Amino acid sequence: MVDERVVATQLKRIEQYHGELREKQRSLSRTDLAEETTEQRAVERMFENAIQACADLAKHVASADFDYDGDTSKEAIRVLGREGILDEETTDTLVAAVGFRNVLAHEYGDVDYDLVYENLQTGLDVYDAFSRQVAQWVREQE
C-alpha cells in the first residue's frame, strides 16, 4: 500500500518543478537559452528534477501496490500505465521524458538546446497529467 506522505511529498515537488518550468516557458527566449549557459543549466536541472520526481513516485506506487521490484524508471511508469493509473498518452510521454532526462544528465556538452526549448514550450502538460492521474488513483484507494 502506498505511503500517502511519500505521495504528497512527491506531488508537491512535481508541482514546484513544474511551476519553475512554466515560469521559464514564459520568460525565456530560444536565443537566451541557446546563448546563456546559466539558463541552460537551470532549465536542464528543472527538467531533471521534475522528471525524477515523477519517476520516484511511479516507482513508489508500482512497488508498494503492484509488486514491482525492478529499478528502472521507465518500467515503473509502464506498470502504472498497465494498471490503468496513467492513460496511454501520459505513460508514453513520461517514458520519453525519462529518456530526455537521461540525455540531460549524461550528455555533458552535447545537449541539443533547440530540443530543450521545444520541450519547454510544448512538453510541460505531462507533469500536470501525471500528478492528476496518480492523485485520482490514490483518492480512489481510500
C-alpha positions as CSV (number, residue, x, y, z in Angstrom):
1,M,0.0,0.0,0.0
2,V,1.4,3.4,-0.9
3,D,2.6,5.8,1.8
4,E,0.4,8.8,1.4
5,R,3.2,11.0,2.9
6,V,5.5,9.9,0.1
7,V,2.8,10.6,-2.5
8,A,2.0,14.0,-1.1
9,T,5.7,15.0,-0.9
10,Q,6.4,13.9,-4.5
11,L,3.3,15.6,-5.8
12,K,4.4,18.8,-4.1
13,R,7.8,18.5,-5.7
14,I,6.4,17.9,-9.1
15,E,4.1,20.9,-8.7
16,Q,7.1,23.1,-7.6
17,Y,9.4,22.0,-10.5
18,H,6.5,22.3,-13.0
19,G,5.9,25.8,-11.8
20,E,9.5,26.7,-12.2
21,L,9.5,25.3,-15.8
22,R,6.3,27.2,-16.6
23,E,8.0,30.4,-15.5
24,K,10.9,29.7,-17.8
25,Q,8.5,28.9,-20.5
26,R,7.0,32.4,-20.3
27,S,10.2,34.3,-19.8
28,L,13.0,32.6,-21.7
29,S,13.5,33.1,-25.4
30,R,15.0,30.4,-27.7
31,T,18.0,32.7,-28.2
32,D,18.6,33.2,-24.5
33,L,18.5,29.5,-23.9
34,A,20.9,28.9,-26.8
35,E,23.4,31.5,-25.6
36,E,23.2,31.7,-21.8
37,T,25.0,28.9,-20.0
38,T,23.4,29.7,-16.7
39,E,19.9,29.5,-18.2
40,Q,20.8,26.2,-19.9
41,R,21.9,24.7,-16.6
42,A,18.9,26.0,-14.7
43,V,16.4,24.6,-17.3
44,E,18.2,21.3,-17.5
45,R,18.1,20.9,-13.7
46,M,14.4,21.8,-13.6
47,F,13.6,19.2,-16.1
48,E,15.8,16.6,-14.4
49,N,14.1,17.3,-11.1
50,A,10.5,17.2,-12.5
51,I,11.1,14.0,-14.3
52,Q,12.9,12.4,-11.4
53,A,10.1,13.3,-9.0
54,C,7.6,11.6,-11.4
55,A,9.8,8.6,-11.7
56,D,10.3,8.3,-8.0
57,L,6.6,8.5,-7.4
58,A,6.0,5.9,-10.1
59,K,8.5,3.5,-8.5
60,H,6.9,4.0,-5.1
61,V,3.4,3.2,-6.4
62,A,4.5,0.4,-8.6
63,S,6.5,-1.3,-5.8
64,A,4.0,-0.6,-3.0
65,D,0.9,-1.8,-4.8
66,F,1.9,-3.8,-7.8
67,D,4.9,-5.9,-6.6
68,Y,7.2,-4.1,-8.9
69,D,10.8,-5.0,-7.9
70,G,12.7,-3.5,-10.8
71,D,14.8,-0.4,-10.7
72,T,14.1,1.3,-14.0
73,S,12.0,4.5,-14.1
74,K,10.6,3.7,-17.5
75,E,9.3,0.3,-16.4
76,A,7.8,1.6,-13.2
77,I,5.9,4.2,-15.3
78,R,4.8,1.4,-17.7
79,V,3.4,-0.5,-14.7
80,L,1.2,2.4,-13.8
81,G,0.0,2.6,-17.4
82,R,-0.7,-1.2,-17.5
83,E,-2.6,-0.9,-14.2
84,G,-4.8,1.9,-15.5
85,I,-3.4,4.6,-13.2
86,L,-2.0,6.5,-16.2
87,D,-3.6,6.9,-19.6
88,E,-1.6,5.8,-22.6
89,E,-0.6,9.3,-23.7
90,T,0.8,10.2,-20.2
91,T,2.6,6.9,-20.0
92,D,4.2,7.2,-23.4
93,T,5.1,10.9,-22.9
94,L,6.6,10.3,-19.5
95,V,8.6,7.3,-20.6
96,A,10.1,9.5,-23.4
97,A,10.7,12.2,-20.8
98,V,12.8,9.8,-18.8
99,G,15.0,9.3,-21.9
100,F,15.2,13.1,-22.2
101,R,16.3,13.3,-18.6
102,N,19.0,10.8,-19.2
103,V,20.3,12.8,-22.1
104,L,20.4,16.0,-19.9
105,A,22.0,14.2,-17.1
106,H,24.7,12.3,-19.0
107,E,25.4,14.0,-22.3
108,Y,27.5,16.8,-20.9
109,G,28.1,19.4,-23.5
110,D,26.2,17.5,-26.2
111,V,22.7,18.7,-25.3
112,D,20.5,20.0,-28.2
113,Y,19.1,23.2,-26.8
114,D,16.6,23.5,-29.7
115,L,15.1,20.2,-28.4
116,V,15.2,21.5,-24.8
117,Y,13.4,24.7,-25.9
118,E,10.8,22.7,-27.7
119,N,10.2,20.5,-24.6
120,L,9.9,23.7,-22.6
121,Q,7.3,25.1,-24.9
122,T,5.3,22.0,-25.6
123,G,6.1,19.3,-23.2
124,L,5.1,20.5,-19.7
125,D,1.5,19.3,-19.7
126,V,2.6,15.7,-18.8
127,Y,3.6,16.8,-15.3
128,D,0.0,18.0,-14.6
129,A,-1.5,15.0,-16.2
130,F,0.7,12.6,-14.2
131,S,0.0,14.3,-10.9
132,R,-3.7,14.4,-11.5
133,Q,-3.9,10.8,-12.5
134,V,-1.9,9.5,-9.6
135,A,-3.7,11.7,-7.1
136,Q,-7.1,10.5,-8.5
137,W,-6.0,6.9,-8.2
138,V,-4.8,7.4,-4.6
139,R,-8.2,9.0,-3.7
140,E,-10.0,6.0,-5.2
141,Q,-7.9,3.7,-3.0
142,E,-9.2,5.3,0.2
